[in-house]
Amino acid sequence: ARKVVTANGGDATATVTPMDCKVLPTIPGICKPDKCMEYCQARISGTSVGECVSDGCRCTYCGIPPSGRRN
């Protein structure tokens, strides 16, 4: 899945950065939002987001696609 993210707010530049977003398999169990976020950031990267879903903790990672590698 590809998402296009535009900067809004104080940044005057109108550049668009293509983001490569991946949703990782859900980690089953009881989910605590802060622990889920902490886990995803520690396991994947500081830019990943952990969110609680019905069956556990789900990590989503978005980054600029590495140059020279295409899926």
VOKOLMAR-373007 format. One line per field, with one value per residue: residue number from 1; residue in three letters; x, y, z of N, C-alpha, C in turn. Coordinates in Angstrom, 3 decimals. Example, Ala and Ser with C-alpha at 12.3 -4.5 7.8 and 13.67 -1.06 7.14 Angstrom:
2
pos <- [1 | 2];
code <- [ALA | SER];
n_xx <- [13.190 | 12.850];
n_yy <- [-5.690 | -2.250];
n_zz <- [7.800 | 7.080];
ca_xx <- [12.300 | 13.670];
ca_yy <- [-4.500 | -1.060];
ca_zz <- [7.800 | 7.140];
c_xx <- [13.200 | 12.900];
c_yy <- [-3.300 | 0.030];
c_zz <- [7.800 | 7.870];
This chain:
71
pos <- [1 | 2 | 3 | 4 | 5 | 6 | 7 | 8 | 9 | 10 | 11 | 12 | 13 | 14 | 15 | 16 | 17 | 18 | 19 | 20 | 21 | 22 | 23 | 24 | 25 | 26 | 27 | 28 | 29 | 30 | 31 | 32 | 33 | 34 | 35 | 36 | 37 | 38 | 39 | 40 | 41 | 42 | 43 | 44 | 45 | 46 | 47 | 48 | 49 | 50 | 51 | 52 | 53 | 54 | 55 | 56 | 57 | 58 | 59 | 60 | 61 | 62 | 63 | 64 | 65 | 66 | 67 | 68 | 69 | 70 | 71];
code <- [ALA | ARG | LYS | VAL | VAL | THR | ALA | ASN | GLY | GLY | ASP | ALA | THR | ALA | THR | VAL | THR | PRO | MET | ASP | CYS | LYS | VAL | LEU | PRO | THR | ILE | PRO | GLY | ILE | CYS | LYS | PRO | ASP | LYS | CYS | MET | GLU | TYR | CYS | GLN | ALA | ARG | ILE | SER | GLY | THR | SER | VAL | GLY | GLU | CYS | VAL | SER | ASP | GLY | CYS | ARG | CYS | THR | TYR | CYS | GLY | ILE | PRO | PRO | SER | GLY | ARG | ARG | ASN];
n_xx <- [0.850 | 0.537 | 1.005 | 0.544 | 2.112 | 1.741 | 3.402 | 2.153 | 1.419 | 3.973 | 5.931 | 7.003 | 7.546 | 6.433 | 6.817 | 6.311 | 6.471 | 6.921 | 5.597 | 6.283 | 4.242 | 3.777 | 1.785 | 2.158 | 1.837 | -0.682 | 0.016 | -1.065 | -3.215 | -3.803 | -4.043 | -2.207 | -2.214 | 0.132 | 2.240 | 2.097 | 2.740 | 5.348 | 6.571 | 6.380 | 7.910 | 10.394 | 10.949 | 10.716 | 11.112 | 11.725 | 9.888 | 7.658 | 4.228 | 2.239 | -0.840 | -3.841 | -5.912 | -8.882 | -7.977 | -5.431 | -2.135 | -1.164 | 1.318 | 2.302 | 4.363 | 5.872 | 7.887 | 10.407 | 10.826 | 13.577 | 16.318 | 16.880 | 15.716 | 12.866 | 9.536];
n_yy <- [-1.189 | 2.178 | 5.446 | 8.921 | 11.515 | 14.777 | 17.688 | 19.686 | 22.745 | 24.588 | 24.336 | 25.609 | 24.445 | 22.654 | 20.017 | 16.584 | 13.548 | 10.232 | 7.558 | 4.371 | 2.145 | -0.376 | -2.827 | -4.758 | -8.227 | -8.827 | -8.808 | -11.144 | -10.980 | -9.318 | -5.891 | -3.019 | 0.329 | 2.099 | 0.268 | -1.227 | 0.677 | 1.287 | -1.231 | -1.649 | 0.503 | -0.092 | -2.603 | -2.349 | 0.391 | 3.805 | 5.307 | 3.835 | 2.901 | 1.825 | 0.273 | -0.552 | -3.207 | -5.214 | -7.867 | -7.688 | -6.194 | -4.024 | -3.218 | -0.540 | 0.475 | 3.130 | 4.316 | 5.932 | 4.441 | 2.203 | 3.104 | 1.651 | -0.774 | -2.522 | -3.586];
n_zz <- [0.000 | -0.804 | 0.377 | 0.107 | 1.621 | 2.706 | 3.802 | 6.394 | 8.077 | 9.701 | 7.728 | 4.704 | 2.290 | -0.588 | -1.111 | -1.929 | -0.366 | -1.207 | 0.598 | 1.944 | 3.215 | 5.636 | 7.127 | 9.869 | 10.936 | 13.410 | 16.895 | 19.014 | 21.946 | 25.151 | 24.843 | 25.659 | 25.094 | 25.428 | 25.863 | 23.529 | 21.544 | 22.394 | 22.088 | 19.281 | 18.313 | 19.426 | 18.341 | 15.534 | 14.367 | 15.333 | 13.981 | 13.602 | 14.311 | 16.964 | 17.491 | 19.256 | 18.385 | 17.843 | 18.317 | 19.436 | 19.401 | 16.864 | 14.545 | 12.498 | 9.927 | 8.339 | 5.790 | 3.787 | 0.695 | 0.289 | -1.772 | -4.950 | -4.373 | -5.090 | -4.457];
ca_xx <- [0.000 | 1.296 | 0.299 | 1.288 | 2.006 | 2.186 | 3.700 | 1.262 | 1.874 | 4.988 | 6.842 | 6.507 | 7.821 | 5.290 | 7.314 | 5.528 | 7.355 | 6.204 | 5.858 | 6.035 | 3.675 | 3.540 | 1.097 | 2.695 | 0.837 | -1.096 | 0.546 | -2.281 | -3.204 | -4.380 | -3.253 | -2.140 | -1.732 | 1.505 | 3.147 | 2.028 | 3.522 | 6.734 | 7.022 | 6.543 | 9.026 | 11.631 | 11.162 | 10.810 | 11.853 | 11.082 | 8.835 | 6.499 | 3.121 | 1.545 | -2.215 | -4.606 | -7.042 | -9.715 | -7.304 | -4.080 | -1.354 | -0.777 | 2.344 | 2.336 | 5.627 | 5.928 | 9.202 | 10.723 | 11.339 | 15.026 | 16.644 | 17.427 | 14.957 | 11.436 | 8.785];
ca_yy <- [0.000 | 3.423 | 6.638 | 10.139 | 12.370 | 16.142 | 18.422 | 20.805 | 23.462 | 25.621 | 24.112 | 26.292 | 23.673 | 21.897 | 18.737 | 15.402 | 12.408 | 8.952 | 6.723 | 2.953 | 1.733 | -1.806 | -3.201 | -6.051 | -9.114 | -8.467 | -9.587 | -11.456 | -10.850 | -8.109 | -4.764 | -1.763 | 1.261 | 2.579 | -0.868 | -1.582 | 1.701 | 1.077 | -2.477 | -1.452 | 1.412 | -0.777 | -3.761 | -2.003 | 1.645 | 4.898 | 5.934 | 2.952 | 3.230 | 0.665 | 0.572 | -1.692 | -3.642 | -6.157 | -9.102 | -7.502 | -5.005 | -4.005 | -2.232 | -0.025 | 1.143 | 3.887 | 4.882 | 6.206 | 3.181 | 2.210 | 3.266 | 0.464 | -1.988 | -2.374 | -4.795];
ca_zz <- [0.000 | -0.860 | 0.809 | -0.154 | 2.793 | 2.449 | 5.029 | 6.661 | 9.253 | 9.553 | 6.615 | 3.506 | 1.081 | -1.091 | -1.610 | -1.582 | -0.163 | -1.263 | 1.765 | 1.753 | 4.501 | 5.813 | 8.360 | 10.269 | 11.549 | 14.767 | 18.007 | 19.775 | 23.399 | 25.732 | 24.361 | 26.400 | 24.064 | 25.597 | 25.683 | 22.116 | 20.844 | 22.825 | 21.472 | 17.838 | 18.079 | 19.791 | 17.473 | 14.118 | 14.295 | 16.051 | 13.184 | 13.500 | 15.204 | 17.515 | 17.889 | 19.731 | 17.567 | 18.594 | 18.720 | 19.962 | 19.073 | 15.452 | 14.211 | 11.136 | 9.689 | 7.091 | 5.557 | 2.394 | 0.149 | 0.072 | -3.190 | -5.594 | -4.055 | -5.344 | -4.086];
c_xx <- [0.881 | 0.415 | 1.169 | 1.029 | 2.514 | 2.405 | 2.675 | 1.740 | 2.930 | 5.903 | 6.261 | 6.728 | 6.618 | 5.738 | 6.438 | 6.493 | 6.553 | 6.589 | 5.470 | 5.544 | 3.391 | 2.836 | 1.577 | 1.618 | 0.564 | -0.459 | -0.647 | -2.109 | -3.868 | -3.466 | -3.371 | -1.507 | -0.281 | 2.530 | 3.220 | 2.890 | 5.012 | 7.336 | 7.310 | 7.741 | 10.357 | 11.962 | 11.410 | 11.635 | 11.061 | 9.961 | 7.609 | 5.461 | 2.469 | 0.141 | -2.926 | -5.775 | -7.769 | -8.966 | -5.872 | -3.457 | -0.903 | 0.216 | 2.220 | 3.622 | 5.571 | 7.314 | 9.380 | 11.322 | 12.847 | 15.332 | 17.255 | 16.684 | 13.478 | 10.736 | 8.164];
c_yy <- [1.233 | 4.572 | 7.832 | 11.070 | 13.755 | 16.839 | 19.534 | 21.481 | 24.481 | 25.470 | 24.692 | 25.482 | 22.827 | 20.549 | 17.599 | 14.232 | 11.123 | 8.095 | 5.286 | 2.429 | 0.244 | -2.022 | -4.600 | -6.916 | -8.712 | -9.394 | -9.873 | -11.253 | -9.566 | -6.947 | -3.558 | -0.758 | 1.715 | 1.468 | -1.278 | -0.611 | 1.510 | -0.140 | -2.280 | -0.559 | 0.748 | -1.881 | -3.371 | -0.735 | 2.718 | 5.564 | 5.043 | 3.325 | 1.935 | 1.064 | -0.700 | -1.947 | -4.725 | -7.394 | -8.923 | -6.180 | -5.081 | -2.877 | -1.829 | 0.769 | 1.853 | 4.482 | 5.177 | 4.924 | 3.254 | 2.309 | 1.983 | -0.819 | -1.741 | -3.679 | -5.416];
c_zz <- [0.000 | -0.414 | 0.466 | 1.016 | 2.420 | 3.775 | 5.197 | 7.931 | 8.884 | 8.362 | 5.328 | 2.232 | 0.702 | -1.647 | -1.112 | -1.490 | -0.272 | -0.063 | 1.455 | 3.100 | 4.533 | 7.148 | 8.694 | 10.906 | 13.003 | 15.788 | 18.915 | 21.279 | 23.846 | 25.368 | 25.279 | 25.439 | 24.215 | 25.386 | 24.218 | 21.298 | 21.118 | 22.121 | 19.984 | 17.533 | 18.395 | 18.793 | 16.021 | 13.929 | 15.021 | 15.290 | 13.037 | 14.552 | 15.661 | 17.909 | 18.305 | 18.788 | 18.357 | 19.084 | 19.215 | 19.552 | 17.622 | 15.207 | 12.747 | 10.993 | 8.352 | 6.958 | 4.094 | 1.831 | -0.081 | -1.421 | -3.732 | -5.280 | -4.265 | -5.000 | -5.315];
